[in-house]
Amino acid sequence: MQGQLTPEQQLKVLGRIWGYSRSGWVFLPWINGDAATKQERRNSFHEGRAFKWPKEKVAILNHLKAHQNDELYFPPNLFDGKRRIDQYVAAETVLYADLDPVDPDGLAEKPTIAWESSPGRYQGVWLMNAAKVLATAPGNENHRLTAAIGADPSGWDSTQLLRVPGRPNFKPEYKDKNKGQPVTGRGLLWDNGPRYQWSDFEDLPKVGSIVEDSDLSLDETILAGIDRHEVWAKVRLKVPSRIRDFIGAKSTHGADRSDVLWDISCELAEAGCTAIEIVAILRPTVWNKFTSRSNELQLLLKGAVKAIQHRKETEDELEKEEDDENKPGITWLADVVTQRIPRPRWLIKDIWTKGGLGFISGAPKSYKSWMALDMAISIATGSPFLNQPQFSVDKPRPVLYLQEEDDIRLVMERLALITEAKAPDQFWEGQIGHTGEITADGLLDAEGLTWDPPVAPIPLAMHVQTGFIATDEGWQAWLDDILGQGKFAMVIIDTLGTTVGEVDTDKSGELMTRMLKPLRIVARKHDTAICIVHHNKKAAHNQERAGLGMLGATALHAWVECAIYARSKDTNGEIAIEREAKLAMDMSFKVKIPTMFQNEQTGERQLWDPEIITEGLTTQPDAPMEIDATPRQQGPTGKAGSQLAFKLRQMGKGPFSLEEVMERLGTDNASSIRKQLAEGVRNGYLDENEDGHWVPIRK
């Protein structure tokens, strides 16, 4: 085939480039063919949807037909996800170049497929005999090929768009010279060139400095293919806060624009942005000092590639310095034992630590989401978890609840039953009371009814079925912003399956890289606990250790710092609960939850009222012992204060200040600890010195 092609012929050429034996996602963005100016072209760029190749060939053909009067583009690479971003690029089977004035017929290694994209401008692809990972990454084969043949230096990246072969060109400058009609040109030059092996390109010169004295070329069309907001979301967490402030600034406030422009460019390069992505982010900012110049894009691009080269040179120098440095020394045990190692700080006593990461996971109908909501209300109102005093919360703290599985109606029904039971004075509907007499027929006298409004709003932020995806870099940036604004003590994500996106939960590396590690970074940054609701495998009840029964890769269990695992109901309707924590003793108990209901006619109802089966409360001996920080009248080893004294003896000889005791026990309840210390002194287990410090007495 040669010349201008029909949509059917265009699809045939695209099929050769993408590979008929391969599958993945492909894209066909377009610019409106009637756009008359550069600004109109920029505003009318449409990324469009992703097409599944080759399953959606018919839909792709219809798309080609529907846009015959538009500028239509395609990326030569296949993608493993529905977004045209670097992270989703599949193993490459093609090299490509935006040749511009370089005639493909004169190249030593002629492209397999070549076409004239506009008069005197060419593009081409080299089909390979096998797939290779990262061939279009910076410094690799596609980059080196582009530099070696003198093609457009901005046209080698993995998400690059080329014009669909065999189509006319609708650029305004060409239409103006052709009486308002698109320029046809020669279209497809050939599609029967040789297929290559990777070894054919192994001798390509390495890319040295990517800053050339000659003019750099960056077309508005190429820049329009970059989603600035998507790129910024990808790197936002990777750059310092000053850069985030610069990007959002509305005024320079007298700062030197050149210095700030260079600072931003270098940090974006350090975060992994390509030169074009740096330009896309910088262009609309107040620091763009080239706005009024005709070669604005070329100047911005030149600065961007200089920043990338500077980063490379800096990294090379640092690597050299690291090689010359001595290896780090050793730390002796004697030095380690003198360091203070903090005890767990409980967000919910004996259940979840402050900043702890983990899951509420369990079998179907094991009340996972109910327990997650109970946890949210407990933290937000300062009430005990599962209505049990031993699982206390020291003070109310804000909670962020992200729900993608259940709709808002179901969530609110559950919240109402839980909140009225746990914190009735903060229940949003208020409380109805009665001061009058009951009538002869057993009904309340309406005149005696009272209503008390809630005493305070509950600091619970909700995001229900709004599309949150925990693996999406944009949503991760959003979460970082929200946590920075709200000072949330915990984020609850319900469920993993509905928020993991297109990541395969059975692939540990991908799951850790795309979701678990970014969540850990955000949690550590804001000292926020994260609890994810998840499902168990069907045969999980046979697992010896409950955490190993979660669906998905072992990376999930390895990520856990705190967790609640719920088994299926037994014949008594009781649910076995196992609480795991890396910094505390494991715990197991049983809970029985009544069937909740509300009869609108009689007013009879059953609120959330879980019952802990105390006989089943056990702890595992393979973890350090924790003691309850609440006062006790009688301990298992003697009179009041004996347990605290025993714990202090484990800590060392002393003396210990009140602050040290509280830190070691992981509690903020100073009054409770003072009472236990006083009881220990009174019963002869502790001695208080003149400095107000305590020393354990061995008996």
LINDACOR-V520080 format. One record per pair of residues at least 24 apart in sequence whose C-alpha atoms are under 10 Angstrom apart, sorted by the first residue. I is the first residue (numbers start at 1). J is the second residue. Records with the same first field share a line. If there is no record, write none. Layout:
I: J + J
//
This chain:
1: 166 + 188 + 189 + 190 + 191 + 192
2: 114 + 115 + 165 + 166 + 186 + 187 + 188 + 189 + 190 + 191
3: 115 + 116 + 165 + 166 + 167 + 168 + 184 + 185 + 186 + 187 + 188 + 189 + 190
4: 115 + 165 + 166 + 167 + 168 + 184 + 185 + 186 + 187 + 188 + 189
5: 164 + 165 + 166 + 167 + 168 + 187 + 188
6: 64 + 65 + 68 + 166 + 167
7: 60 + 61 + 62 + 63 + 64 + 65 + 66 + 67 + 68 + 166 + 167
8: 60 + 61 + 62 + 64 + 65
9: 61 + 165 + 166
10: 61 + 64 + 164 + 165 + 166 + 167 + 188
11: 57 + 58 + 60 + 61 + 64 + 164 + 165
12: 61
13: 113 + 164 + 165 + 166 + 188 + 191
14: 74 + 75 + 76 + 164 + 165
15: 53 + 54 + 57
16: 112 + 113 + 127 + 191
17: 75 + 76 + 77 + 78 + 93 + 94 + 95 + 112 + 113 + 125 + 126 + 127 + 128 + 191
18: 53 + 54 + 75 + 76 + 77 + 78 + 92 + 93 + 94 + 127
19: 53 + 54 + 76 + 77 + 78 + 93 + 94 + 127
20: 53 + 54
21: 53 + 54
22: 53 + 54 + 78 + 93
23: 52 + 53 + 54 + 55 + 78 + 79 + 80 + 90
24: 50 + 51 + 52 + 53 + 54 + 55 + 77 + 78 + 79 + 80 + 81 + 82 + 88 + 89 + 90
25: 49 + 50 + 51 + 52 + 53 + 54 + 55 + 56 + 77 + 78 + 79 + 80 + 81 + 82 + 83 + 84 + 88 + 89 + 90
26: 50 + 51 + 52 + 53 + 54 + 56 + 60 + 74 + 75 + 76 + 77 + 78 + 79 + 80 + 81 + 82 + 83 + 84
27: 51 + 52 + 53 + 60 + 73 + 74 + 75 + 76 + 77 + 78 + 79 + 82 + 83 + 84 + 161
28: 60 + 63 + 64 + 67 + 72 + 73 + 74 + 75 + 161 + 162 + 163 + 164
29: 67 + 70 + 71 + 72 + 73 + 74 + 75 + 161 + 163 + 225
30: 67 + 70 + 71 + 72 + 73 + 74 + 163 + 221 + 225
31: 67 + 69 + 70 + 71 + 72 + 73 + 170 + 171 + 221 + 224 + 225
32: 67 + 69 + 70 + 71 + 72 + 170 + 171
33: 67 + 68 + 69 + 70 + 71 + 72 + 169 + 170 + 171 + 172 + 182
34: 69 + 70 + 71 + 170 + 171 + 172 + 175 + 180 + 182
35: 70 + 71 + 170 + 171 + 172
36: 170 + 171 + 172 + 173 + 175 + 176
37: 171 + 172 + 173
38: 171 + 172 + 173 + 220 + 221
39: 220
41: 71 + 171 + 172 + 220 + 221 + 224
42: 220 + 221 + 222 + 223 + 224 + 225
43: 224
44: 224
45: 71 + 72 + 221 + 224 + 225 + 226
46: 72 + 224 + 225
47: 73 + 83 + 84 + 224 + 225 + 226 + 227
49: 82 + 83 + 84
50: 79 + 81 + 82 + 83 + 84
51: 82
52: 78 + 79 + 80 + 81 + 82
53: 78 + 79
64: 164
68: 167 + 168
69: 167 + 168 + 169 + 170 + 182
70: 167 + 168 + 169 + 170 + 171 + 182
71: 163 + 164 + 167 + 168 + 169 + 170 + 171 + 182 + 221
72: 161 + 162 + 163 + 164 + 165 + 167 + 168 + 169 + 170
73: 160 + 161 + 162 + 163 + 164 + 165 + 221 + 222 + 225
74: 159 + 160 + 161 + 162 + 163 + 164 + 165
75: 158 + 159 + 160 + 161 + 162 + 163 + 164
76: 125 + 158 + 159 + 160 + 161 + 162 + 164
77: 136 + 158 + 159 + 160 + 161
78: 158 + 159
79: 158 + 159
80: 502 + 503
81: 501 + 502 + 503
82: 502
84: 158 + 159 + 160 + 225 + 226 + 227
85: 158 + 159 + 160 + 226 + 227 + 230 + 231 + 234
86: 134 + 136 + 137 + 157 + 158 + 159
87: 158 + 159 + 514
88: 158 + 159
89: 133 + 134 + 136 + 158 + 159
90: 131 + 132 + 133 + 134 + 158
91: 130 + 131 + 132 + 133 + 134 + 135 + 136
92: 127 + 128 + 130 + 131 + 132 + 133 + 134 + 135 + 136 + 158
93: 126 + 127 + 128 + 129 + 130 + 131 + 132 + 133 + 135 + 196 + 197 + 198
94: 125 + 126 + 127 + 128 + 129 + 130 + 131 + 132 + 135 + 136 + 142 + 195 + 196 + 198
95: 124 + 125 + 126 + 127 + 128 + 135 + 136 + 141 + 142 + 143 + 145 + 146 + 156 + 158 + 196 + 198
96: 123 + 124 + 125 + 126 + 127 + 136 + 141 + 142 + 143 + 145 + 146 + 151 + 155 + 156 + 157 + 158 + 160 + 162
97: 122 + 123 + 124 + 125 + 126 + 142 + 143 + 145 + 146 + 147 + 149 + 150 + 151 + 152 + 153 + 154 + 155 + 156 + 157 + 160 + 161 + 162
98: 122 + 123 + 124 + 125 + 146 + 150 + 151 + 152 + 153 + 154 + 155 + 156 + 160 + 161 + 162 + 163
99: 123 + 124 + 125 + 146 + 149 + 150 + 151 + 152 + 153 + 155
100: 124 + 150 + 151 + 152 + 155 + 217
101: 150 + 151 + 152
102: 149 + 150 + 151 + 152
103: 151
104: 149 + 189
105: 189 + 190
107: 149
108: 149
109: 149 + 193 + 194 + 196 + 200 + 201
110: 193 + 194 + 195
111: 190 + 191 + 192 + 193 + 194 + 195 + 196
112: 190 + 191 + 192 + 193 + 194 + 195 + 196
113: 165 + 188 + 189 + 190 + 191 + 192 + 193 + 194 + 195
114: 165 + 166 + 187 + 188 + 189 + 190 + 191 + 192 + 193
115: 163 + 164 + 165 + 166 + 167 + 185 + 186 + 187 + 188 + 189 + 190 + 191
116: 163 + 165 + 166 + 167 + 168 + 169 + 184 + 185 + 186 + 187 + 188 + 189
117: 162 + 163 + 164 + 165 + 166 + 167 + 168 + 169 + 183 + 184 + 185 + 186 + 187 + 188
118: 163 + 167 + 168 + 169 + 170 + 171 + 174 + 182 + 183 + 184 + 185 + 186 + 187
119: 169 + 174 + 183 + 184 + 185 + 186 + 187
120: 185 + 186
121: 185
122: 151 + 163 + 187 + 188 + 189
123: 151 + 152 + 155 + 162 + 163 + 164 + 165 + 188 + 189
124: 162 + 165 + 188 + 189 + 190 + 191
125: 162 + 191 + 193
126: 193 + 194 + 195 + 196 + 197
127: 193 + 194 + 195 + 196 + 197 + 198
128: 194 + 195 + 196 + 197 + 198 + 200
129: 195 + 196 + 197 + 198
130: 196 + 197 + 198
131: 197 + 198
132: 198
134: 158
135: 198
136: 160
137: 274
138: 207 + 274
139: 206 + 207 + 208 + 210
140: 202 + 204 + 206 + 207
141: 198 + 201 + 202 + 203 + 204 + 205 + 206 + 207
142: 201 + 204
143: 204 + 206 + 207
144: 201 + 202 + 203 + 204 + 205 + 206 + 207 + 208
145: 201 + 202 + 204 + 205 + 206 + 207
146: 204 + 207
147: 204 + 205 + 206 + 207 + 208 + 210
148: 204 + 205 + 206 + 207
149: 204
151: 217
152: 216 + 217 + 218 + 219
153: 210 + 211 + 212 + 216 + 217 + 218
154: 216 + 217 + 218 + 219 + 222 + 274 + 275 + 276 + 301 + 305
155: 217 + 218 + 222 + 276
157: 274 + 275 + 276
159: 225 + 226
160: 222 + 225 + 226
161: 221 + 222 + 225 + 226
162: 221 + 222
164: 188
165: 189 + 191
171: 221
208: 309
209: 305 + 306 + 308 + 309 + 310 + 312 + 313
210: 302 + 305 + 306 + 308 + 309
211: 301 + 302 + 303 + 304 + 305 + 306 + 307 + 308 + 309
212: 302 + 305 + 306
213: 302
215: 295 + 298 + 299 + 301 + 302
216: 295 + 297 + 298 + 299 + 300 + 301 + 302 + 305
217: 295 + 297 + 298 + 299 + 301 + 302
218: 276 + 279 + 295 + 296 + 297 + 298 + 299 + 300 + 301
219: 297 + 298
220: 297
222: 276
223: 276 + 277 + 279 + 280 + 297
224: 280
225: 280
226: 276 + 277 + 279 + 280 + 281
227: 277 + 280 + 281
228: 277 + 278 + 279 + 280 + 281 + 282 + 283 + 284
229: 280 + 281 + 474
230: 277 + 281 + 472 + 473 + 474
231: 273 + 274 + 277 + 278 + 280 + 281 + 473 + 474
232: 268 + 273 + 277 + 278 + 280 + 281 + 473 + 474 + 477
233: 472 + 473 + 474 + 475 + 476 + 477 + 478
234: 271 + 272 + 273 + 472 + 473 + 474 + 475 + 476 + 477
235: 267 + 268 + 269 + 270 + 271 + 272 + 273 + 473 + 474 + 477
236: 268 + 271 + 473 + 474 + 476 + 477 + 478 + 480
237: 271 + 473 + 474 + 476 + 477 + 478 + 480 + 481 + 518 + 521 + 522
238: 267 + 268 + 270 + 271 + 272 + 477
239: 264 + 267 + 268 + 269 + 270 + 271
240: 264 + 267 + 268
243: 267 + 268
246: 285 + 286 + 287
247: 281 + 282 + 284 + 285 + 286 + 287
248: 285 + 286
249: 285 + 286 + 287
250: 285 + 286 + 287
251: 285 + 286 + 287
252: 285 + 286 + 287
255: 287
256: 287
257: 286 + 287 + 288 + 289
258: 287 + 288 + 289
259: 287
260: 287 + 288
261: 285 + 286 + 287 + 288 + 289 + 300 + 303 + 304
262: 287 + 303 + 304 + 306 + 307
263: 307
264: 304 + 307
265: 300 + 303 + 304 + 305 + 306 + 307 + 308
266: 303 + 304 + 305 + 306 + 307 + 308 + 309 + 310 + 311
267: 307 + 308 + 311
268: 304 + 307 + 308 + 311
269: 304 + 305 + 306 + 307 + 308 + 309 + 310 + 311 + 312
270: 307 + 308 + 310 + 311 + 312 + 315
272: 308 + 311
273: 304 + 308
274: 304 + 305 + 308
275: 300 + 301 + 302 + 303 + 304 + 305 + 306 + 307 + 308
276: 300 + 301 + 304 + 305
277: 301 + 304
278: 303 + 304 + 305 + 307 + 308
279: 303 + 304 + 305
340: 660 + 663 + 664
341: 663 + 664
342: 583 + 660 + 662 + 663 + 664 + 665 + 666
343: 583 + 584 + 626 + 661 + 662 + 663 + 664 + 665 + 666 + 667
344: 581 + 582 + 583 + 584 + 626 + 663 + 664 + 665 + 666 + 667
345: 583 + 662 + 663 + 664 + 665 + 666 + 667 + 668
346: 391 + 392 + 393 + 394 + 665 + 666 + 667 + 668
347: 378 + 379 + 382 + 391 + 392 + 393 + 394 + 395 + 396 + 397 + 489 + 490 + 529 + 666 + 667
348: 375 + 378 + 379 + 382 + 383 + 384 + 385 + 390 + 391 + 392 + 393 + 394 + 395
349: 384 + 385 + 389 + 390 + 391 + 392 + 393 + 394 + 628 + 629 + 666 + 667
350: 390 + 391 + 392 + 579 + 580 + 581 + 584 + 585 + 586 + 587 + 626 + 627 + 628 + 666
351: 375 + 385 + 390 + 391 + 392 + 562 + 563 + 564 + 579 + 580 + 581 + 584 + 586 + 587
352: 391 + 529 + 530 + 531 + 561 + 562 + 563 + 564 + 579 + 580 + 581 + 584
353: 528 + 529 + 561 + 562 + 581 + 582 + 583 + 584 + 666
354: 489 + 490 + 527 + 528 + 529 + 530 + 562 + 666
355: 489 + 490 + 491 + 520 + 523 + 524 + 525 + 526 + 527 + 528 + 529 + 530 + 531 + 561 + 562
356: 489 + 490 + 520 + 523 + 524 + 527 + 528 + 529 + 530 + 531 + 560 + 561 + 562 + 563 + 581 + 582 + 583
357: 490 + 491 + 516 + 519 + 520 + 523 + 524 + 528 + 529 + 530 + 531 + 532 + 559 + 560 + 561 + 562 + 563 + 581
358: 492 + 529 + 530 + 531 + 532 + 533 + 534 + 556 + 557 + 558 + 559 + 560 + 561 + 562 + 563 + 564 + 580 + 581
359: 492 + 493 + 494 + 495 + 496 + 530 + 531 + 532 + 533 + 534 + 535 + 547 + 550 + 556 + 557 + 559 + 560 + 561 + 562 + 563 + 564 + 565 + 580
360: 492 + 493 + 494 + 495 + 531 + 532 + 533 + 534 + 535 + 547 + 550 + 562 + 563 + 564 + 565 + 566 + 579
361: 495 + 496 + 531 + 532 + 533 + 534 + 535 + 536 + 537 + 546 + 547 + 549 + 550 + 551 + 563 + 564 + 565 + 566 + 567
362: 533 + 534 + 535 + 536 + 537 + 540 + 541 + 546 + 547 + 549 + 550 + 551 + 564 + 565 + 566 + 567 + 568 + 575 + 576 + 577
363: 534 + 535 + 536 + 537 + 538 + 539 + 540 + 541 + 549 + 550 + 565 + 566 + 567 + 568 + 569 + 575
364: 535 + 536 + 537 + 538 + 566 + 567 + 568 + 569
365: 566 + 567 + 568 + 569 + 575
366: 535 + 565 + 566 + 567 + 568 + 569 + 574 + 575 + 576 + 577 + 593
367: 566 + 567 + 568 + 575 + 593
368: 494 + 495 + 533 + 534 + 535 + 564 + 565 + 566
369: 403 + 405 + 406 + 411 + 414 + 492 + 493 + 494 + 495 + 532 + 533 + 534
370: 411 + 414 + 415 + 417 + 418 + 608
371: 418 + 533 + 564 + 566 + 610
372: 401 + 492 + 493 + 494 + 531 + 532 + 533 + 564
373: 401 + 411 + 414 + 415 + 418 + 419 + 492 + 494
374: 414 + 415 + 418 + 419 + 422 + 608
375: 399 + 490 + 492 + 531
376: 400 + 401 + 415 + 419 + 459 + 460 + 461 + 489 + 490 + 491 + 492 + 531
377: 415 + 418 + 419 + 422 + 423 + 458 + 459 + 460
378: 418 + 419 + 422 + 423
379: 458 + 459 + 460 + 489 + 490
380: 423 + 457 + 458 + 459 + 460 + 461 + 488 + 489 + 490
381: 419 + 422 + 423 + 426 + 456 + 457 + 458 + 459 + 460
382: 422 + 423
383: 419 + 422 + 423
384: 422 + 423
385: 422 + 610
386: 418 + 422 + 591 + 593 + 608 + 609 + 610 + 611 + 612
387: 418 + 421 + 422 + 423 + 608 + 609 + 610 + 611 + 612
388: 609 + 610 + 611 + 612
389: 630
390: 628 + 629 + 630
391: 628
392: 630
394: 667 + 668 + 669
395: 668
396: 458 + 459 + 489
397: 458 + 459 + 460 + 487 + 488 + 489 + 490
398: 458 + 459 + 460 + 461 + 486 + 487 + 488 + 489 + 490 + 491
399: 458 + 459 + 460 + 461 + 462 + 483 + 486 + 487 + 488 + 489 + 490 + 491 + 492 + 528 + 529 + 530
400: 459 + 460 + 461 + 462 + 463 + 479 + 482 + 483 + 486 + 487 + 488 + 489 + 490 + 491 + 492 + 493 + 530
401: 460 + 461 + 462 + 463 + 464 + 490 + 491 + 492 + 493 + 494 + 531
402: 461 + 462 + 463 + 464 + 465 + 466 + 467 + 468 + 469 + 491 + 492 + 493 + 494 + 495 + 499 + 532
403: 462 + 463 + 464 + 465 + 466 + 467 + 468 + 492 + 493 + 494 + 495 + 496 + 498 + 499 + 533
404: 463 + 464 + 465 + 466 + 467 + 468 + 469 + 493 + 494 + 495 + 496 + 497 + 498 + 499
405: 464 + 465 + 493 + 494 + 495 + 496 + 497 + 498 + 499
406: 464 + 465 + 494 + 495 + 498
407: 464 + 465
408: 462 + 463 + 464 + 465
409: 464
411: 462 + 464
414: 596 + 607 + 608
415: 608
416: 607 + 608
417: 596 + 597 + 598 + 605 + 606 + 607 + 608 + 609
418: 596 + 607 + 608 + 609
419: 458 + 607 + 608
420: 607 + 608
421: 606 + 607 + 608 + 609
422: 607 + 608 + 609
423: 454 + 458
424: 454 + 455
425: 452 + 453 + 454 + 455 + 456 + 457
426: 453 + 454 + 455 + 456 + 457 + 458
427: 453 + 454 + 455 + 456 + 457 + 458
428: 453 + 454 + 455 + 456 + 457 + 458
429: 453 + 454
430: 454 + 455
459: 486 + 488
460: 488
461: 486 + 488 + 491
462: 492
463: 493
464: 494
465: 498
467: 498 + 499 + 501
468: 493 + 498 + 499 + 500 + 501
469: 493 + 496 + 497 + 498 + 499 + 500 + 501 + 502 + 515
470: 496 + 498 + 499 + 500 + 501 + 514 + 515 + 516 + 518 + 519
471: 499 + 500 + 501 + 502 + 503 + 510 + 511 + 512 + 513 + 514 + 515 + 516 + 517 + 518 + 519
472: 499 + 500 + 501 + 502 + 503 + 514 + 515 + 518
473: 514 + 515 + 518
476: 515 + 518 + 519 + 522
477: 518 + 522
479: 519 + 522 + 523
480: 518 + 519 + 521 + 522 + 523 + 525 + 526
481: 522
483: 522 + 523 + 525 + 526 + 527 + 528
484: 522 + 525 + 526
485: 526
486: 526
487: 526 + 527 + 528
488: 523 + 526 + 527 + 528 + 529
489: 523 + 526 + 527 + 528 + 529 + 530
490: 523 + 527 + 528 + 529 + 530 + 531
491: 523 + 528 + 529 + 530 + 531 + 532
492: 529 + 530 + 531 + 532 + 533
493: 530 + 531 + 532 + 533 + 534
494: 531 + 532 + 533 + 534
495: 531 + 532 + 533 + 534 + 535
496: 532 + 533 + 534 + 535 + 551
497: 532 + 533 + 534 + 535 + 551 + 552
498: 534
499: 532
504: 552 + 553
505: 551 + 552 + 553 + 554 + 555 + 556
506: 551 + 552 + 553 + 554 + 555 + 556
507: 552 + 553 + 554 + 555
508: 552 + 553 + 554 + 555 + 556
509: 553 + 555
510: 555
511: 552 + 553 + 555 + 556
512: 553 + 555 + 556 + 558 + 559
516: 555 + 556 + 559 + 560
517: 559
520: 559
529: 561 + 562
530: 561 + 562
531: 560 + 562 + 563 + 564
532: 563
533: 563 + 564
534: 565
535: 565 + 566
536: 565 + 566 + 567
540: 567 + 568
541: 566 + 567 + 568
542: 567
545: 578 + 580
546: 577 + 578 + 579 + 580
547: 578 + 579 + 580
562: 586
564: 588
566: 590 + 591
574: 611 + 612 + 613
575: 612 + 613
576: 613 + 616
577: 612 + 616 + 617
578: 617 + 618 + 619
579: 619
580: 620
581: 623
582: 623 + 624
583: 623 + 624 + 625 + 626
584: 620 + 622 + 623 + 624 + 625 + 626
585: 619 + 620 + 621 + 622 + 623 + 624 + 625 + 626 + 627
586: 618 + 619 + 620 + 621 + 622 + 623 + 624 + 625 + 626
587: 617 + 618 + 619 + 620 + 621
588: 616 + 617 + 618 + 619 + 620
589: 613 + 614 + 615 + 616 + 617 + 618 + 619
590: 614 + 615 + 616 + 617 + 618
591: 616
626: 664 + 665 + 666
627: 665 + 666
628: 665 + 666 + 667
629: 662 + 665 + 666 + 667 + 668 + 669 + 670 + 672 + 673 + 676
630: 667 + 669 + 671 + 672 + 673 + 675 + 676
631: 671 + 672 + 673 + 674 + 675 + 676 + 677 + 679
632: 672 + 675 + 676 + 679
633: 676 + 679
638: 683 + 685
639: 679 + 680 + 682 + 683 + 684 + 685
640: 675 + 676 + 677 + 678 + 679 + 680 + 681 + 682 + 683 + 684 + 685
641: 673 + 675 + 676 + 677 + 678 + 679 + 680 + 681 + 682 + 683 + 684 + 685 + 686
642: 676 + 677 + 679 + 680 + 681 + 683 + 684 + 685 + 686 + 696
643: 676 + 680 + 685
644: 673 + 676 + 677 + 679 + 680 + 685 + 686 + 696
645: 676 + 677 + 680 + 681 + 684 + 685 + 686 + 687 + 694 + 695 + 696 + 697 + 698
646: 685 + 686 + 696 + 697 + 698
647: 696
648: 686 + 694 + 695 + 696 + 697
649: 686 + 695 + 696 + 697 + 698
650: 696
651: 696
652: 695 + 696
653: 694 + 695 + 696 + 697 + 698
654: 693 + 694 + 695 + 696
655: 687 + 688 + 689 + 691 + 692 + 693 + 694 + 695 + 696
656: 688 + 689 + 692 + 693 + 694 + 695 + 696
657: 688 + 691 + 692 + 693 + 694 + 695
658: 692 + 693 + 694
659: 693
660: 693
661: 693 + 694
//
